[in-house]
Amino acid sequence: MPSKNKKPTTSYERARKRVDDIKGFYGHLAAYIIVNALLLLARGKFHFMLLSKGALGDPEFLNWLDWNVYGTPIVWGIGLGIHALSVFVKNPFLGKSWEERQIEKYMNKDKQ
């Protein structure tokens, strides 16, 4: 098995890394959907259980619970979106052509 820190050199290694990255994203997406679906489905049950106990029927606590039930998909969704961008969108600003231009620029400076 190749080292995780080593850059892939062959086309097979690059393709394998790409497939692993896509597979990792889909695993992340599946976890996001499952966990957040369970949170949203269980939300009503949480409120019912908490309201039936007098001490936990505090409106501030229920607002905190609502924020956590709705905030989790929002914050996690932002992270999932960043993950998707890193997997599926090439960086036009700091991509391979930028790297090559910078290397050439510094090599030309060294020659002078």
DSSP file (Angstrom, degrees, kcal/mol; ACC not computed):
  #  RESIDUE AA STRUCTURE BP1 BP2  ACC     N-H-->O    O-->H-N    N-H-->O    O-->H-N    TCO  KAPPA ALPHA  PHI   PSI    X-CA   Y-CA   Z-CA
    1    1 A M              0   0    0      0, 0.0     3,-0.1     0, 0.0     2,-0.0   0.000 360.0 360.0 360.0 131.4    0.0    0.0    0.0
    2    2 A P        -     0   0    0      0, 0.0     2,-0.0     0, 0.0     0, 0.0  -0.311 360.0 -96.1 -69.6 153.3    1.4    3.4   -0.9
    3    3 A S        -     0   0    0      1,-0.1     3,-0.3     4,-0.1     0, 0.0  -0.352  22.8-133.9 -66.1 146.6    2.2    5.9    1.7
    4    4 A K  S    S+     0   0    0      1,-0.2    -1,-0.1    -3,-0.1     0, 0.0   0.802 104.3  52.6 -71.6 -29.0   -0.5    8.6    2.4
    5    5 A N  S    S+     0   0    0      2,-0.1     2,-0.3     0, 0.0    -1,-0.2   0.676  89.7  93.0 -82.7 -17.8    2.1   11.4    2.4
    6    6 A K  S    S-     0   0    0     -3,-0.3     3,-0.0     1,-0.1     0, 0.0  -0.580  79.4-121.8 -81.0 135.2    3.6   10.5   -0.9
    7    7 A K        -     0   0    0     -2,-0.3     2,-0.1     1,-0.1    -4,-0.1  -0.558  34.5-105.6 -73.3 137.5    2.3   12.2   -4.0
    8    8 A P        -     0   0    0      0, 0.0    -1,-0.1     0, 0.0     3,-0.0  -0.415  38.0-179.5 -64.8 136.6    0.9    9.8   -6.6
    9    9 A T        +     0   0    0     -2,-0.1     2,-0.2    -3,-0.0    -2,-0.0   0.778  56.1  62.7-108.4 -37.1    3.3    9.5   -9.6
   10   10 A T  S  > S-     0   0    0      1,-0.1     4,-2.3     4,-0.0     5,-0.2  -0.490  85.1-116.5 -89.8 162.1    1.7    7.0  -12.0
   11   11 A S  H  > S+     0   0    0      1,-0.2     4,-2.5     2,-0.2     5,-0.2   0.862 117.0  54.9 -64.6 -34.1   -1.6    7.5  -13.8
   12   12 A Y  H  > S+     0   0    0      2,-0.2     4,-2.8     1,-0.2    -1,-0.2   0.934 108.4  47.8 -63.8 -44.8   -3.0    4.5  -11.9
   13   13 A E  H  > S+     0   0    0      2,-0.2     4,-2.4     1,-0.2    -2,-0.2   0.900 112.6  48.7 -63.9 -40.4   -2.0    6.0   -8.5
   14   14 A R  H  X S+     0   0    0     -4,-2.3     4,-2.3     2,-0.2    -1,-0.2   0.919 113.5  46.8 -64.7 -42.6   -3.6    9.4   -9.5
   15   15 A A  H  X S+     0   0    0     -4,-2.5     4,-2.5     2,-0.2    -2,-0.2   0.908 112.0  50.9 -64.7 -41.4   -6.8    7.6  -10.7
   16   16 A R  H  X S+     0   0    0     -4,-2.8     4,-2.4     2,-0.2    -2,-0.2   0.904 110.5  49.0 -63.0 -41.7   -6.9    5.5   -7.5
   17   17 A K  H  X S+     0   0    0     -4,-2.4     4,-2.5     2,-0.2    -1,-0.2   0.910 110.9  50.7 -63.7 -41.9   -6.5    8.6   -5.3
   18   18 A R  H  X S+     0   0    0     -4,-2.3     4,-2.3     2,-0.2    -2,-0.2   0.925 111.3  47.5 -61.8 -45.1   -9.3   10.4   -7.3
   19   19 A V  H  X S+     0   0    0     -4,-2.5     4,-2.7     1,-0.2    -1,-0.2   0.903 112.0  50.5 -63.2 -41.7  -11.6    7.4   -6.8
   20   20 A D  H  X S+     0   0    0     -4,-2.4     4,-2.4     2,-0.2    -2,-0.2   0.889 109.8  50.8 -63.9 -38.9  -10.7    7.2   -3.1
   21   21 A D  H  X S+     0   0    0     -4,-2.5     4,-2.0     2,-0.2    -2,-0.2   0.922 112.7  45.3 -63.8 -44.0  -11.5   11.0   -2.7
   22   22 A I  H  X S+     0   0    0     -4,-2.3     4,-2.4     2,-0.2    -2,-0.2   0.913 112.7  50.9 -66.0 -42.1  -14.9   10.6   -4.4
   23   23 A K  H  X S+     0   0    0     -4,-2.7     4,-2.0     1,-0.2    -2,-0.2   0.900 109.2  51.8 -61.4 -41.2  -15.6    7.5   -2.3
   24   24 A G  H  X S+     0   0    0     -4,-2.4     4,-2.1     2,-0.2    -1,-0.2   0.888 108.8  50.8 -62.3 -39.8  -14.8    9.5    0.8
   25   25 A F  H  X S+     0   0    0     -4,-2.0     4,-2.7     2,-0.2    -2,-0.2   0.930 109.5  49.5 -64.2 -44.3  -17.1   12.3   -0.2
   26   26 A Y  H  X S+     0   0    0     -4,-2.4     4,-2.3     1,-0.2    -1,-0.2   0.857 110.1  51.5 -66.2 -32.9  -20.0    9.9   -0.8
   27   27 A G  H  X S+     0   0    0     -4,-2.0     4,-2.2     2,-0.2    -1,-0.2   0.909 110.8  48.6 -64.2 -41.8  -19.4    8.3    2.6
   28   28 A H  H  X S+     0   0    0     -4,-2.1     4,-2.2     2,-0.2    -2,-0.2   0.901 111.5  49.8 -63.0 -42.7  -19.4   11.8    4.2
   29   29 A L  H  X S+     0   0    0     -4,-2.7     4,-2.4     2,-0.2    -2,-0.2   0.902 109.7  50.8 -63.7 -42.2  -22.7   12.6    2.3
   30   30 A A  H  X S+     0   0    0     -4,-2.3     4,-2.5     1,-0.2     5,-0.2   0.919 111.1  48.1 -62.8 -43.6  -24.3    9.3    3.5
   31   31 A A  H  X S+     0   0    0     -4,-2.2     4,-2.6     1,-0.2     5,-0.3   0.910 110.9  52.3 -62.7 -41.4  -23.4   10.0    7.1
   32   32 A Y  H  X S+     0   0    0     -4,-2.2     4,-2.1     1,-0.2     5,-0.3   0.931 112.3  44.6 -58.7 -48.0  -24.7   13.6    6.8
   33   33 A I  H  X S+     0   0    0     -4,-2.4     4,-2.1     2,-0.2     5,-0.2   0.932 116.5  45.0 -65.6 -46.4  -28.1   12.3    5.4
   34   34 A I  H  X S+     0   0    0     -4,-2.5     4,-2.3     2,-0.2     5,-0.2   0.952 116.3  43.7 -64.7 -51.4  -28.5    9.5    7.9
   35   35 A V  H  X S+     0   0    0     -4,-2.6     4,-2.3    -5,-0.2    -1,-0.2   0.925 117.3  44.8 -63.4 -45.4  -27.5   11.5   11.1
   36   36 A N  H  X S+     0   0    0     -4,-2.1     4,-2.4    -5,-0.3    -1,-0.2   0.845 111.2  53.2 -72.4 -31.6  -29.5   14.6   10.2
   37   37 A A  H  X S+     0   0    0     -4,-2.1     4,-2.5    -5,-0.3     5,-0.2   0.926 111.2  47.4 -64.1 -43.6  -32.6   12.6    9.1
   38   38 A L  H  X S+     0   0    0     -4,-2.3     4,-2.4    -5,-0.2    -2,-0.2   0.907 111.6  50.9 -63.6 -41.0  -32.5   10.9   12.5
   39   39 A L  H  X S+     0   0    0     -4,-2.3     4,-0.9     1,-0.2    -2,-0.2   0.935 113.3  44.3 -60.8 -46.3  -32.1   14.2   14.3
   40   40 A L  H  X S+     0   0    0     -4,-2.4     4,-0.5     1,-0.2     3,-0.2   0.876 115.0  48.0 -69.7 -36.3  -35.0   15.8   12.5
   41   41 A L  H  < S+     0   0    0     -4,-2.5     4,-0.5     1,-0.2     3,-0.4   0.869 114.0  46.8 -69.6 -35.7  -37.2   12.7   13.0
   42   42 A A  H  X S+     0   0    0     -4,-2.4     4,-2.4    -5,-0.2    -1,-0.2   0.606  89.6  88.0 -82.0 -10.8  -36.4   12.5   16.7
   43   43 A R  H  X S+     0   0    0     -4,-0.9     4,-2.2     1,-0.2    -1,-0.2   0.912  88.5  47.6 -54.5 -48.1  -36.9   16.2   17.3
   44   44 A G  H  X S+     0   0    0     -4,-0.5     4,-2.2    -3,-0.4    -1,-0.2   0.880 111.2  51.3 -63.0 -38.0  -40.6   15.8   18.0
   45   45 A K  H  > S+     0   0    0     -4,-0.5     4,-2.5     2,-0.2    -1,-0.2   0.881 107.6  53.3 -66.1 -38.7  -39.9   13.0   20.4
   46   46 A F  H  X S+     0   0    0     -4,-2.4     4,-2.8     2,-0.2     5,-0.2   0.937 110.0  47.6 -60.5 -46.8  -37.4   15.1   22.2
   47   47 A H  H  X S+     0   0    0     -4,-2.2     4,-2.7     1,-0.2     5,-0.2   0.916 111.6  50.1 -62.9 -42.7  -39.9   17.9   22.7
   48   48 A F  H  X S+     0   0    0     -4,-2.2     4,-1.4     1,-0.2    -1,-0.2   0.931 114.1  44.3 -61.6 -46.0  -42.6   15.4   23.9
   49   49 A M  H  X S+     0   0    0     -4,-2.5     4,-0.6     1,-0.2    -2,-0.2   0.900 116.7  46.1 -66.1 -40.6  -40.2   13.8   26.5
   50   50 A L  H >< S+     0   0    0     -4,-2.8     3,-0.6     1,-0.2     6,-0.3   0.865 111.4  50.5 -73.3 -35.1  -38.8   17.1   27.7
   51   51 A L  H 3< S+     0   0    0     -4,-2.7    -1,-0.2    -5,-0.2    -2,-0.2   0.777 102.1  62.1 -73.4 -24.9  -42.2   18.9   28.0
   52   52 A S  H 3< S+     0   0    0     -4,-1.4     2,-0.6    -5,-0.2    -1,-0.2   0.723  95.9  67.8 -73.8 -19.3  -43.6   16.0   30.0
   53   53 A K  S X< S-     0   0    0     -4,-0.6     3,-0.7    -3,-0.6     4,-0.5  -0.902  80.1-145.8-101.2 123.2  -41.0   16.6   32.7
   54   54 A G  G >  S+     0   0    0     -2,-0.6     3,-0.9     1,-0.2    -1,-0.1   0.841  93.3  53.6 -57.7 -39.9  -41.7   20.0   34.4
   55   55 A A  G 3  S+     0   0    0      1,-0.2     3,-0.4     2,-0.1    -1,-0.2   0.821 110.4  46.0 -69.5 -30.9  -38.1   20.9   35.1
   56   56 A L  G <  S+     0   0    0     -3,-0.7    -1,-0.2    -6,-0.3    -2,-0.2   0.376  84.8  91.0 -96.2   6.1  -37.0   20.5   31.5
   57   57 A G    <   +     0   0    0     -3,-0.9    -1,-0.2    -4,-0.5    -2,-0.1   0.246  55.0 138.2 -82.1  15.1  -39.9   22.4   29.9
   58   58 A D     >  -     0   0    0     -3,-0.4     4,-2.0     1,-0.1     3,-0.3  -0.434  54.5-140.8 -63.6 125.6  -37.8   25.6   30.1
   59   59 A P  H  > S+     0   0    0      0, 0.0     4,-2.3     0, 0.0     5,-0.2   0.844 100.3  56.3 -59.8 -34.3  -38.3   27.6   26.9
   60   60 A E  H  > S+     0   0    0      1,-0.2     4,-2.2     2,-0.2     5,-0.1   0.912 108.1  47.4 -64.7 -40.4  -34.6   28.6   26.8
   61   61 A F  H  > S+     0   0    0     -3,-0.3     4,-2.4     2,-0.2    -1,-0.2   0.893 111.1  51.3 -66.6 -38.3  -33.6   25.0   26.9
   62   62 A L  H  X S+     0   0    0     -4,-2.0     4,-2.4     2,-0.2    -2,-0.2   0.873 109.5  50.3 -67.3 -35.6  -36.1   24.1   24.1
   63   63 A N  H  X S+     0   0    0     -4,-2.3     4,-2.5     2,-0.2    -1,-0.2   0.898 110.0  50.9 -65.5 -40.1  -34.7   27.0   22.0
   64   64 A W  H  X S+     0   0    0     -4,-2.2     4,-2.1     2,-0.2    -2,-0.2   0.913 110.6  49.2 -62.0 -42.4  -31.2   25.6   22.6
   65   65 A L  H  X S+     0   0    0     -4,-2.4     4,-2.4     2,-0.2    -2,-0.2   0.911 109.8  51.3 -64.0 -42.7  -32.4   22.2   21.5
   66   66 A D  H  X S+     0   0    0     -4,-2.4     4,-2.6     1,-0.2     5,-0.4   0.925 108.8  51.3 -59.9 -44.5  -34.0   23.7   18.4
   67   67 A W  H  X S+     0   0    0     -4,-2.5     4,-3.4     1,-0.2     5,-0.3   0.912 112.0  46.7 -59.7 -42.1  -30.8   25.5   17.5
   68   68 A N  H  X S+     0   0    0     -4,-2.1     4,-1.4     2,-0.2    -1,-0.2   0.868 112.4  49.2 -70.0 -35.4  -28.8   22.2   17.8
   69   69 A V  H  < S+     0   0    0     -4,-2.4    -2,-0.2     1,-0.2    -1,-0.2   0.901 125.3  28.9 -70.4 -39.5  -31.3   20.2   15.8
   70   70 A Y  H  X S+     0   0    0     -4,-2.6     4,-1.1    -5,-0.2    -2,-0.2   0.767 117.9  57.3 -91.2 -27.6  -31.4   22.8   12.9
   71   71 A G  H  X S+     0   0    0     -4,-3.4     4,-2.9    -5,-0.4     5,-0.4   0.837  96.6  63.7 -72.6 -33.0  -27.8   24.1   13.4
   72   72 A T  H  X S+     0   0    0     -4,-1.4     4,-2.5    -5,-0.3     5,-0.3   0.947 105.2  43.2 -59.4 -51.1  -26.2   20.7   13.0
   73   73 A P  H  > S+     0   0    0      0, 0.0     4,-1.9     0, 0.0    -1,-0.2   0.865 115.8  50.7 -63.5 -32.3  -27.3   20.3    9.3
   74   74 A I  H  X S+     0   0    0     -4,-1.1     4,-1.7     2,-0.2    -2,-0.2   0.969 116.8  36.7 -68.9 -52.7  -26.5   23.9    8.5
   75   75 A V  H  X S+     0   0    0     -4,-2.9     4,-1.8     1,-0.2    -3,-0.2   0.926 120.9  46.7 -67.6 -44.6  -22.9   23.9    9.9
   76   76 A W  H  X S+     0   0    0     -4,-2.5     4,-2.6    -5,-0.4    -1,-0.2   0.874 108.9  56.9 -64.2 -36.8  -22.2   20.3    8.8
   77   77 A G  H  X S+     0   0    0     -4,-1.9     4,-2.4    -5,-0.3    -1,-0.2   0.860 103.7  52.8 -62.6 -36.5  -23.7   21.2    5.4
   78   78 A I  H  X S+     0   0    0     -4,-1.7     4,-2.1     2,-0.2    -1,-0.2   0.932 111.2  46.5 -63.5 -44.9  -21.2   24.0    5.0
   79   79 A G  H  X S+     0   0    0     -4,-1.8     4,-2.3     1,-0.2    -2,-0.2   0.892 111.8  51.1 -62.8 -39.8  -18.4   21.5    5.7
   80   80 A L  H  X S+     0   0    0     -4,-2.6     4,-2.5     2,-0.2    -2,-0.2   0.884 108.5  52.2 -65.0 -38.9  -19.9   19.0    3.3
   81   81 A G  H  X S+     0   0    0     -4,-2.4     4,-2.3     2,-0.2    -2,-0.2   0.897 109.3  49.0 -63.4 -40.8  -20.0   21.7    0.6
   82   82 A I  H  X S+     0   0    0     -4,-2.1     4,-2.3     2,-0.2    -2,-0.2   0.904 110.7  51.1 -64.6 -41.0  -16.4   22.6    1.1
   83   83 A H  H  X S+     0   0    0     -4,-2.3     4,-1.6     2,-0.2    -2,-0.2   0.920 109.8  50.1 -61.1 -43.8  -15.6   18.8    0.9
   84   84 A A  H  X S+     0   0    0     -4,-2.5     4,-3.1     1,-0.2     5,-0.4   0.910 110.0  50.3 -62.2 -42.7  -17.5   18.6   -2.4
   85   85 A L  H  X S+     0   0    0     -4,-2.3     4,-1.8     1,-0.2    -1,-0.2   0.907 109.7  50.5 -62.4 -40.9  -15.7   21.6   -3.8
   86   86 A S  H  < S+     0   0    0     -4,-2.3    -1,-0.2     1,-0.2    -2,-0.2   0.806 118.7  38.3 -68.4 -27.2  -12.3   20.1   -2.9
   87   87 A V  H  < S+     0   0    0     -4,-1.6    -2,-0.2    -5,-0.2    -1,-0.2   0.892 128.6  25.6 -88.2 -43.7  -13.2   16.8   -4.6
   88   88 A F  H  < S+     0   0    0     -4,-3.1     2,-0.5    -5,-0.2    -3,-0.2   0.652 109.3  66.4-102.4 -16.9  -15.2   17.9   -7.7
   89   89 A V  S  < S-     0   0    0     -4,-1.8     2,-0.2    -5,-0.4    -1,-0.1  -0.919  71.6-137.2-114.1 127.2  -14.0   21.4   -8.6
   90   90 A K        -     0   0    0     -2,-0.5     5,-0.1     1,-0.1     3,-0.1  -0.581  27.2-114.6 -77.8 142.6  -10.5   22.1   -9.7
   91   91 A N        -     0   0    0     -2,-0.2     4,-0.3     1,-0.2    -1,-0.1  -0.682  26.7-169.0 -79.9 110.6   -8.9   25.2   -8.2
   92   92 A P  S    S+     0   0    0      0, 0.0     3,-0.2     0, 0.0    -1,-0.2   0.758  82.9  48.4 -72.9 -22.1   -8.4   27.7  -11.0
   93   93 A F  S    S+     0   0    0      1,-0.2    -2,-0.1    -3,-0.1    -3,-0.0   0.902 125.7  21.1 -86.1 -43.4   -6.3   30.0   -8.9
   94   94 A L  S    S+     0   0    0      4,-0.1    -1,-0.2     3,-0.0    -3,-0.1  -0.152  95.7 125.8-119.6  37.8   -3.8   27.6   -7.3
   95   95 A G  S  > S-     0   0    0     -4,-0.3     4,-2.2    -3,-0.2     5,-0.1   0.026  79.6 -74.5 -83.6-166.3   -3.9   24.7   -9.7
   96   96 A K  H  > S+     0   0    0      1,-0.2     4,-2.7     2,-0.2     5,-0.2   0.889 129.3  53.1 -60.6 -43.1   -1.2   22.9  -11.6
   97   97 A S  H  > S+     0   0    0      1,-0.2     4,-2.3     2,-0.2    -1,-0.2   0.887 109.0  50.2 -64.4 -36.9   -0.8   25.6  -14.2
   98   98 A W  H  > S+     0   0    0      2,-0.2     4,-2.6     1,-0.2    -1,-0.2   0.933 110.6  49.8 -63.3 -45.7   -0.2   28.2  -11.4
   99   99 A E  H  X S+     0   0    0     -4,-2.2     4,-2.6     1,-0.2    -2,-0.2   0.931 111.5  48.4 -58.5 -46.0    2.3   25.9   -9.8
  100  100 A E  H  X S+     0   0    0     -4,-2.7     4,-2.4     1,-0.2    -1,-0.2   0.894 111.2  50.1 -63.4 -40.2    4.2   25.5  -13.1
  101  101 A R  H  X S+     0   0    0     -4,-2.3     4,-2.4     2,-0.2    -1,-0.2   0.907 111.9  48.3 -63.8 -41.3    4.2   29.2  -13.7
  102  102 A Q  H  X S+     0   0    0     -4,-2.6     4,-2.5     2,-0.2     5,-0.2   0.914 111.4  49.2 -66.6 -42.0    5.5   29.9  -10.3
  103  103 A I  H  X S+     0   0    0     -4,-2.6     4,-2.3     1,-0.2    -2,-0.2   0.931 113.1  47.4 -61.5 -45.4    8.3   27.3  -10.6
  104  104 A E  H  X S+     0   0    0     -4,-2.4     4,-2.3     1,-0.2    -2,-0.2   0.900 110.7  52.7 -62.7 -40.5    9.3   28.7  -14.0
  105  105 A K  H  X S+     0   0    0     -4,-2.4     4,-1.8     1,-0.2    -2,-0.2   0.931 112.5  43.3 -61.2 -47.3    9.3   32.3  -12.6
  106  106 A Y  H  X S+     0   0    0     -4,-2.5     4,-1.8     1,-0.2    -1,-0.2   0.833 112.0  53.6 -71.7 -31.5   11.6   31.3   -9.7
  107  107 A M  H  X S+     0   0    0     -4,-2.3     4,-1.5    -5,-0.2    -1,-0.2   0.897 109.0  49.7 -67.4 -38.6   13.8   29.3  -11.9
  108  108 A N  H  X S+     0   0    0     -4,-2.3     4,-1.3     1,-0.2    -2,-0.2   0.870 108.7  52.7 -66.6 -36.4   14.2   32.3  -14.3
  109  109 A K  H  < S+     0   0    0     -4,-1.8    -1,-0.2     1,-0.2    -2,-0.2   0.891 107.5  52.1 -65.3 -38.5   15.0   34.5  -11.3
  110  110 A D  H  < S+     0   0    0     -4,-1.8    -1,-0.2     1,-0.2    -2,-0.2   0.847 105.6  55.0 -66.2 -33.5   17.8   32.1  -10.2
  111  111 A K  H  <        0   0    0     -4,-1.5    -1,-0.2     1,-0.3    -2,-0.2   0.831 360.0 360.0 -68.7 -31.7   19.3   32.2  -13.7
  112  112 A Q     <        0   0    0     -4,-1.3    -1,-0.3    -3,-0.2    -2,-0.2   0.462 360.0 360.0 -79.6 360.0   19.6   36.0  -13.6
